[in-house]
């Protein structure tokens, strides 16, 4: 029986990158998971009181573009989503590219084997922004999500910071994700567990 759970993401966050690399590595290795990838805007979380929501602020459009492309690919080119997902995180955190720039994003997606023109056309149609907004707001309202990555399982939602990356180790990726999901849904009594320092 497949393990079903959801995980939020925003390409800006290095901890989301770590968790989603484990997810992609595990799924590529054949992990029996049914994962729902939930877009969540860190820009929206940090909107000051009285300022417009990011969805309604044209000056924030470049910062939302990579996420909208991710949504477009998730929905319209699902066979390429994991490749695109990995590539977009890598572009931001490994290569230091500015993923607010359309030309940068087009190149990243093309190199990942995505039909970039088709993905950009979906964004231009406008539905990706509305989907982004609806899924973000649903996560916040229904699961009290406030950051990424948040794992959602068994009616529980937990913000998780993984300090490691799989680096090609699919066994590590699978065991890491399954351990997290088991804690989220299987031990809700554990409310907070945080190391007081980070080993260097």
MOSULUR-V285236 format. One record per pair of residues at least 12 apart in sequence whose C-alpha atoms are under 7 Angstrom apart, sorted by the first residue. I is the first residue (numbers start at 1). J is the second residue. D is the distance in whole Angstrom. If there is no record, write none. Layout:
# MOSULUR-V285236
I | J | D
I | J | D
This chain:
# MOSULUR-V285236
2 | 32 | 5
2 | 33 | 5
2 | 34 | 6
3 | 32 | 6
3 | 33 | 5
3 | 34 | 6
4 | 33 | 6
4 | 34 | 5
4 | 35 | 6
5 | 34 | 7
5 | 35 | 5
5 | 36 | 6
5 | 152 | 6
5 | 153 | 5
6 | 35 | 5
6 | 36 | 4
6 | 37 | 6
6 | 38 | 7
6 | 151 | 6
6 | 152 | 5
6 | 153 | 7
7 | 36 | 6
7 | 37 | 5
7 | 38 | 6
7 | 149 | 6
7 | 150 | 5
7 | 151 | 5
7 | 152 | 6
8 | 37 | 6
8 | 38 | 4
8 | 39 | 6
8 | 40 | 6
8 | 148 | 6
8 | 149 | 5
8 | 150 | 5
8 | 151 | 7
9 | 38 | 6
9 | 39 | 5
9 | 40 | 6
9 | 148 | 5
9 | 149 | 6
10 | 39 | 6
10 | 40 | 6
10 | 41 | 6
10 | 42 | 7
10 | 67 | 7
10 | 148 | 7
11 | 67 | 7
11 | 88 | 7
11 | 89 | 6
14 | 93 | 7
15 | 149 | 7
15 | 161 | 6
15 | 162 | 6
16 | 148 | 6
16 | 149 | 5
17 | 89 | 6
18 | 162 | 6
18 | 164 | 6
18 | 165 | 5
19 | 149 | 7
19 | 162 | 6
21 | 86 | 7
21 | 165 | 7
21 | 166 | 7
22 | 165 | 7
22 | 166 | 6
22 | 173 | 4
22 | 177 | 7
23 | 173 | 7
23 | 177 | 7
24 | 82 | 6
25 | 168 | 7
25 | 170 | 6
25 | 173 | 6
26 | 170 | 5
26 | 173 | 5
26 | 174 | 5
29 | 170 | 6
31 | 174 | 7
38 | 135 | 7
39 | 132 | 6
39 | 135 | 6
39 | 136 | 6
40 | 136 | 5
41 | 136 | 7
42 | 147 | 7
45 | 146 | 7
55 | 133 | 7
62 | 100 | 5
62 | 101 | 7
63 | 100 | 5
65 | 100 | 6
66 | 99 | 6
66 | 100 | 7
66 | 105 | 7
68 | 123 | 6
68 | 128 | 5
68 | 129 | 6
68 | 132 | 7
69 | 119 | 6
69 | 120 | 7
69 | 123 | 7
70 | 85 | 7
71 | 128 | 6
72 | 119 | 6
72 | 122 | 6
72 | 123 | 7
72 | 128 | 6
73 | 119 | 6
80 | 114 | 6
83 | 112 | 6
84 | 109 | 6
84 | 112 | 6
84 | 114 | 7
87 | 108 | 7
87 | 112 | 6
88 | 108 | 7
143 | 157 | 6
147 | 159 | 7
153 | 181 | 7
153 | 184 | 6
153 | 185 | 5
154 | 185 | 5
156 | 184 | 6
156 | 185 | 6
157 | 184 | 7
158 | 184 | 6
